């Protein structure tokens, strides 16, 4: 029985999917598993791929080495055994009169497979065809059980057919039937307020027509173009998503330009004093970025700049010089880091440089408690503390600044746009400098941080040695230990990095504490081994790091606390245990701790044999290149932009369809149009732009202060 909606939905697109003819409560629950609650959600649930079923090939015609689609009847199905009966494989042998093919499943629920693939059932199957023992086979194919006459089934055959992401109980045929019902009943409700002149300039098709074509492609569409999401329909929907991202960015950037800030003088003596104290000279890239920053500081509206630079390119010193310009003008500066360890690292490095200059610097993290915290907050309030280095603690309500002139955010992708906003509110429109060691292709940086100007430190300080990276299996552990021993005997030092601090019952991972004892007692009794991890007190960490720097400790066993900010020129080897457990960017950051002296350096990745395919791809990428931008590209491909940029937390709109890496050309066009529109109508006050505001607010879901557009 079909239930009718309890009320009339003013916006029909917000109708709960359960009230669509043919859905009902049971299927609605399955749709919910896919994040589909409303009709609009369903329309944006685009096919994950397409199959050309206009002319189905016979099994005899299917070619090995190609992705093919065929049709046949199950002649036989069940478990087959391989490798001396150790390996169970579920198989279904299909025939169509012209020949046979075997479909194989190496993993999966056996009961479910037996129920679904019974003898006599007809199937459409798709996948890469291969030869095995003179027989065609497909591993883990896409399959669809067929009922009825395929000659008359025009929704599932005789055309290019959409393939959706399934969930158990909600299969292709059901999905296609329901999507067809939803398109026929609701597609006309879809509209986009992007102005006609942009639609024309970009040669975009009608918005609702785009959804019709993407779900059920018309005759003549290319199946390859559809699978690459390059059809006119895909382009229209993707452009729309990017346009509203960029429109928000353009308005935010304009809002910043409208704010009044403090024009700082940058010709003081503090920064020059620091430069005289340093044992090195700034690279041309650092000098270039510094002059871009000085230009921003001197303007009467706040700076909003992103500094990108690979691990070890020298962002910190540029940030510190920026702080000194502001401090010398009588203002305070704050540096916010994502973790206590990184905040402590910055503090240890910077207070050494600042003490001789009589600049008062303080560390504020959640570990600072009681009267010490009260005194510190008092010092920040009355202006005695000139530079505050801390974690999220810096943006807590209780922390008040006397005169905050500069806010620096390190590793921006680990913070959200919201936190950036909270830090800004601590002062009267302070200048903002954002830093990241995660290299992002320039077009993407302009887009993800579209409201920021981008500076890139694209060269390394002289004397950095390239780091050779090699992956070793667990079985080569003894060889790795010999390499470590040889290096220490030459007078060099070694990092050994573990993913855990103490043994975990759940995970079979070597932990730092236990392994430090084991290495000291059983493997390298002749060397001194130190231990460093995030749970140690600040003074303990500082003592260990000082001993390592002075060469009293030869091998430092550590967790990822050493990921950022540690500079030991004599360390020439890093061994990463359980390398398969680390992300690409993290491995690249860790590797940046070595190769800082004049000795050839090696990063040894010890990986367990059970590594997933994705982990193997990551480790191969590390062996191939030390270029941070290439690493970032690989990381983006593997993790997708949501996880890479922390978009979930960053306050940026979520994309339902658009994919930043794959669709960069569309992104650049959308950005151009959005910025042009805001330049022509900065308040979006033209009557023809009224709809833009409405969609903008909905897409950004209040994650954007749109005060500047009325």
N, C-alpha and C positions, 0 to 999 in steps of 0.2 A: 504494500500500500504506500502511495506517495504522500509524504507529509507536505503541507504547504507552509511557507514562511509565517512566523508568528506576527510579522508586521511587514508593511511595504517598505522596501529599502529605497530610500531617496536616491542613493547612488547604487544602481543595480549591480555594479561591479563588486560591491561589498556583500552581496548575497552569500550567505554561508553555502559552501559547496554541497552540503547535504540536501539542500532544497532544489538542486538541479534534477530534472526528470531522469530517472534511472540510477540515481546515486543512493540516497537514503542513509540512515545512521551507520550501517555496517561498513559500507564502502567509504563513507566519510572518515571513519576511524583510520582506515588504511591510507587515505589521502593525507590525513594529518601527519602520519609517519614521514611523509615527504615534505612536510612544511606547507601543505596546501590546505588553507582554511576557507578561503573565499574564491569566488569566480575569478577575480583578478589574479590571485595566486595561480590558479589553474591555467589561465591564458599565458602567464609568464613561465609556466613549466614547459620549456621548449624541448623538442626531441634531442636526445644525445647523439643521434646519428640517423642515417637514411639508408635504405636498401632499394635498389632498382629492381622491382618485380614486374616490370612491363613485359619482359620476355624471360621466363625462368629457364635456366639451362638444365639439360639432362645431366645425371650424375656422370655419365661417360664423358661429357664436355667440360667438366670442372678441371681447372688446371692447377697443378701443384705449385706452391710458392706464391699464389695469389689469394686475396680475400674474395671468396665466392659465396653466392647464395643458391641453395638448391631445395628440392622438394622430394620427399620419399616416404615410404611406409616402413614402420619398424618390423623387421623380420625376426629379430632376436635381441634380448637385452638381459643384462645381469653383470655379476662381478667376474672379472678375469684376473689371474694372478701372474705377476712378473717377478724377476730377480729371485729365483728359487723360492717362489711363493711368499716372499716377504712383502711385496708391494701389491695392494689391492687397487684395482682400477674399475670404475663402473663404465660399461660399454653398451652402446646401442648400435646394431648393424641395420642400415637402411637400404632399401632397394627401390628402383622405379622402372624396372624392366630393361633399362639400358646398362645397368651395372650396380655395384654396391659401394657404400662408404661407411666407415666406422666412426662414430662420435665417442670421444673419451672424456671422462671426468676423473682427475687424479685426486680431487678433494671435494667435499660436499656431503650433505646429509644423505646417507644411502637409502633410508626409508622413503624420503621425499623423491629421490631419483627413480626408485622402483615404481612408486605410485604414478609418477608423471609420465614415465616412458615405458608403457606396457606394449607388448607385442600387438600389432594390428593398428596402432595409432599412426595418424599421418602427421608429419612435421615439416615445417619450413626451418631450415638451418642455415647458419651463416658463420664464416670464420676463415682462418687461413688453412688452405688445403696442403697436406704434406704426404709424402710416401713413407710407408713402413712395411717391410716384408712384402713388397709388390702390391700393397693395398692402400687406397686413399683413406686418409683419416683427418679429423679436425679435433683439436683439443679445446675443451671448455667452449663449445660453440654458443652463439646466441640462438635460442630455439623458440619456436612458437607452435603450440599444438593446433592443428587445423580441423575444424568441423565443417561439414557441408561441402558444397560444390565451389571449388576455387574459381571456376570459370565465371560464376555470377557474383562473386564477392568483390565488389569494386572498391571497398574501403581498405581491404588488406592485400589485394592483388591487382594486376593489370596497371600498375602505376608506380611512382616512387613513393615508398611507404615510410612514415616516420617511425623511429625506434625510440621508445621512452625508457627512462630509468625505472626499473620495476621494484616492487616489494612483494613478498610472498602473499598471494591471494589477489594481487592486482596485476594482471598480466597484459601483454601488448594489445590483444584484441579488445579487452574491456576498456583499456586506456584510450585506444583509438576511437571506439564507439562514443565514449563519454566526452572526449575532447571535441569530437565532431558536433555533438549536441551543444556543448558550451559555446563553440565558435559560432554555430548557426544562431544561437539565441542571444549572445551577448557581445560579439566582436564589434558591432556597430557602436557600442557604448564607449569603445576605446578612442581616445583622442589625445593629441599632444598640442600644447599651446606654443610650440616653437614657431616664430613668425614665418609667414609664407615666403618672404624674400630669402630667408636662410634655407628653407626647404628647396626653393628653386635653385639657389646658388650651388647647393650641395647635391642637387639632382636626386632628392630623396623621394621614395614612393609614399603613398598615403599610409598613415599610421595603422589603421585597423586592417587595411589590405596586407600590410607587412605580416601581421600575425596569421592571417589566413594562409599566406604563401609559405610561411615557415612551418606551420603545423601540417598542412597538406599541399605540398608543392604542385603547381600546375604543370601541365605537359610542357616539355621543352627545357625545363630546368636541368642543370647539370648536377648529377649526384655528387661529384667530387667537390664542386663549389659549395654545395649545401653542407657536406661533411666538414669542410674547412670553415664553415660559418661565414662565407664570403658572398652569399646570395644578396640580392637587393633587399629582401625582407629582413635578413639578419642585420645588414648594415643600417637599416632605418631604426631598428629597435636599439641597437648598440649606440648609435649616434645620440639617440634620445637620452640614454642613461649618462653618457659622458658629458653631454651638453649641460645637464643640471648639476653635475659635479663641478664643472668648470665655471658655470654661472655663479655658484656659491663662492668659489675661489676668487673670482674676479671682484665680487662685491666685498669680500673680506679684505682683499688687497686694497681696494679703493677706500674702505673704512679706515684701514691703517694709515693710508696717505692723508686722510682728512684729520686724523688725530694730531693734536699738538704735542710735541715732545720737547726735550731740552737739547739745544744745540751745544755740544761739548767742544771744548778746545782740545786739540790733540798735539800741541807743540810743547807740552810740559817736559820736566826732566826725569820723572820717575821711570818711565818706559825706557829712556835712554840709559839710565843708571843700570837697569836690569840687563839690557843688551850688553853693557860693558862687563857685567859680572859673568855672563855666560861663557862656557868654554868652547862654544861653536858659533858659527854664523848662520843667520837665517838663509834658507834656500830662496832662489828667485820666486818660486811658487808661493812660499810663505810671505815674502815681501809684497807680492802682487795682491794676495788676499787681504793682507793688513792694510794696504792703501785703499782697497774697496771699503773696508770697515771704517777707516778714518773718514772717508768721504761721507758715509752714512751717519757717523756720529756727529758730524758738524752740521747736519741738516736740522730743520726745526720740526720735522715729524719723526716719529720713532723708527729706529732701524728694525727690520724684520728679515734676518739673513740666515741662510743655511750654509754651514761649512761642511763640505764632504772631503774626506781624505782617508786613504788607506791606513791600515794599522802601521804606526811608526812614522807617519808622514809629518808629524809635528803640529797637530791641531792645538794641543794643550798650551804650548808657549804663545801661540797666536791669541788664544782666549785670554791668557794671563796679561799680555800686553794691553789688550782691549780693556780689561778690568782696571789697569793702572791709569789709563787716560781718564776714566770716569771717576776713580777714587781721587785723583789729583784735583778734580773740579769740585770736590767736597761731597760727592755722592757715594752710595754703597753699591756693591755688586754681589750677586748670588750665583753660585753654580749648583745646579741640581742634577744629580746622577741617579740612575735607576736602582742601584744596589748600595748597601752599606759599604761593601768591600771596595767598590769603585770610588765612592765618596771618600773613604779613608785613604785610598791610593792617591787621589788628587790632593788631599790635605797634606799627606806626608811629602809629596813632591813639591807642592807649592809653598808650604810654610818655610822650607829651607831657603827658597829664593826670596821670599818676602821679608823674612826677619831682618836681613841687613838693610832693608829699605824702610824699616819701622812701620810697616803696614800690618795692622792687626787683623789676623785671619782666624776664624773659628769653625769647628766641625759640629754640625747639628744633625744627629740621626736619632732614631727611636731608642737607641741604647743610652743616650744621654738623658739622665732622669734626675728627679728630686731637686735639691738646691743648686746643683751644678747647672741643670737646665734653666732654672729661674734666673740665675746670674747671667747665663748666656743670652736668654731672651731680653733681659734688661739691657745688656750691652748692645744688642741689635737695635732695640727701641731707642736708646739715647745716642746711637751713632758711633759709639766707641769701637764696635766691631765693623771694620770696613769691607771685609769680604767674608761671606758666609758660604761654606761648602756643605752640602747635605743631600739628603734623600727627599722623599715626599714630605718628610717632617717640615721642610722649609715652607710648604704651602698650607700648613695647618693654621686654623684660625688664630690660635694663641700667639703666633709669630707676627710681630709688627716691626716694620722697618722705619728707620728715621727718615731716610731719603733714598729709596731704591732707584738707581739710575740705569742699571744693566742687569738683565736676567739671562743667564747662559744655561742651556739645557743640553746635557750630554746624552748621546745615544737616543736621539729623539724618537726613533721608531718604537722604543719601549715605553714611551709616554703617550698620552692622548693629547688631542687638540685642547681638550677640556683642562688638563693640568697646565698646559701652556697659558691658557686664559687665566687660571687662578694665580699663577706666578706673576702675570702682568698686573693683576689687580692689587698686588702688594705695594705697587708704587704708582705714581701718577703717570701712566703710560711710559714705562721704562723701555729702553732699547732692548731688543731680544735677539740673541745669537743662539742658533741651534747647531749642534755638532753631531755628526754621525760617522762612524768608521765602517758602516755598511755601505759599500759603494753602490750607487744606484745609477743606471744609465741616465744621462742628463735630461732627456725628454720626460722620463718618469719622475725624476726629482722635481722638475718644474710642475708636474701634474699633481703628485701626491702632496707636495708642499707648495701648491700653486700660489699661495699667498705670501711666499717668501722669495727673496732674491737668492740666487744660488752661486756660491763660490766653491771652486774645487782646488784643493792642494794636490796637484797631479805629479809631484816628483818626490823622490825619497831623499833624505839627507845623504850627503856623500859618504861612501865607505860602507853602506849597507850591503852585506853579502847575500847573494841569492840563496834560498834555502831549498835543498834537495829533499823531496818528500817520497817516502816509500811505504807501501802497505806490506805488513808481514802477518802470516797466520800464527795462531797460538803455538803451532808445532816448531816455529823458528825462535821461540823465546830465548833459548840458550845462546843462539847467534846474536840476538839483540843485546843480551847482557855482556857478551864479549866486546861488542862495539862500544858500549857504554864505558866498560873498563879501560879500553884503549884510549878513549877520549879523555878520561879523567887523568890517566897516567901522563898525557901530554900537557896537563895543567889546566884543561878546560873544565867547565861545569855543566851539569845536566839537570833538566826538569823531567820529572815523571808525573804525569797527570792522570787522575782517576775521576770517574763520574760521581762517586759517593764518598762521604766522610767516614761513616761506620758501617759495619756489615748489616745488610738488610736480609730479613728472612724471606721476603718475597722475591728479591732479585738476586740471581747468582752472579753478582758482580764483585770484582776485587775492590776492596775499599781502601782508602788512603791510610787510615790509622793502622790497620792490620798489616798492610803491605810495607809500610815504612819499617815496622818491627822486623818483618820477614827479610827485607832487603838488607837491613843493618846486621841482623844476626847470622843469616844463612848465605847471603849472596856476596855482599860487599863489606865484610867486617873490617877491611883495611881502610875504608873511607868513612867520612863523617856524613851522616844522612840527617836532613831536617824535615820537619812536617809543617805544612801551612794549610789551614782550612778556614772557612767562613765562620765557624762557631768559636774560634779563639778570640780572646779579648784584644782590643786594639794594640795595647802595649806589647802583648805576646807576639802578635804579628810583626810589629815594628822590629822587635829584637831579632826574630828569625830572619827577616829580610835584610837587616843590617849585617848579620853574620854571613848570609849568602853573598851579599854585595862585596864584603871584605874577603871572600874566598875561604872563610873558616868552615863553611859547609860545602861539600863537593856535589852532593846530589840532593835536590830539593823535591820531596814528594808533596804534591799539592792537588787540591781540587781545582775547579775552574775559577777560583778566586784570582788566579794569576792571568785571567783572560785579558785584562786591560791594565795598562799603566805601569808595568814593571820593566825596568831597563837594566839588564845585566849584560854588558858587552862581552864578558868572558863565557857566557852560556852558549854552547854551540850545538847541543843535542837536546831534542825533546822527544820523550817516548809518551805517546798517548795510549793508555790502556782502554780497552773496550771502545775503540774509535768508532765502531758502528753505532754507538749510542749518542754520538754528538751530531749536531746540525752542521751544515757546511760553513755558515758564517762563523759559528763558534770555533770550528776547527781552524778556520783562517785567522781568527783573532788570536787563538792560542799560538799558532805557528809564528805570529808576529812578535812573540817574545824572544825568538832567537834570530841569529843573523844580524845582530846589532853591533858586532865587533868586527875585527879584521880577519876572522877565521871562517873557513868554509863551514856551513852548518847543515844539519840534517834533522828532519822531522820524521820520526818513525811511528807509523800508525799500526798498533797491534790490534787485529780484529778477530772476533770469534767466528768460527766456521758457520754458525747459524745465521749469519747476517742476511737481512732481507735483500731483495733485488734493488730496492731504492737505496739501501745503505751502500751496496756495492757501487752503484752509480756515483754516489757522493764521494766515496773514497777514491774512485778512479779520477774524478774531477780534481781532487786534491793533488794527486800524483802528476796530473797533466799541466797544471798552471799555478803560478803564484800571483797572477793578476787578479786583484780584488774585484774588478768589474766583471771579468769572465765568471768568477766564482759566484758573484751576485746573480748573474744571468741564469746560471745553472740552478741556484737556490730558488730563484723565482719560478723556474720551470717545475722544480720538484714540489715546492710547497704551495705554489699559488700565491697571488698577491695578498689575499686576506690575512694569511698567517705571517707572511714575510714582513708586511708593513704593520701588522697588528691593527688592520683596518677595523676589526671588530671593536677595539677599544679606542681607536684614534679619533672617533667623532666624524669620520667620513661616511657618506652614504654607502650602504651595502650595494653591490651590483648583483642583479638577478641573472644577467645574461653576459654583460661585457666582461672581457678578460684582458687586463691591462697589457700583458706582454704580447698576446696574440693580435690584439686590435690597436696597437700603438698608432698606425696611420690615421685611423678614425678619431682616436683620442686627440691627436694634434689638430685636426680640422675642427673638432668640436670646441677645443680650447680657443682657437683663433676666432671662431664665430661668437663665443660667449664673451670674450674680452672686448671684442669690437662693439657688441650690443651695449655693454655696460659703459663703454666710453661715450656712445651716442646718447644713452638714456640712463644716467647714473642712478636715478631714483626708481627706475622701472615705473615711471609715472604715466607714460603714454597709455591711453585706453587699450591699445592693441597688446600691451604687455601685462595687463592685469592678471591673466591666467598664469603667467610665469611665476609670480609671487606665490600663488596658491600651491603650485606643484613643488616649488622650491622648498617651502616650509614643510610640506609633507615628506619630500625625499630626505631632507636633512634632519627631520624629526626633532626639531628644537636643539640640534647640536651645533647651532650656529647663531651667533648674535646678529639678528637681521635688523637691528635698530636703525642702521644706516639707510634702510630702504623703506622707512615709514611704516 
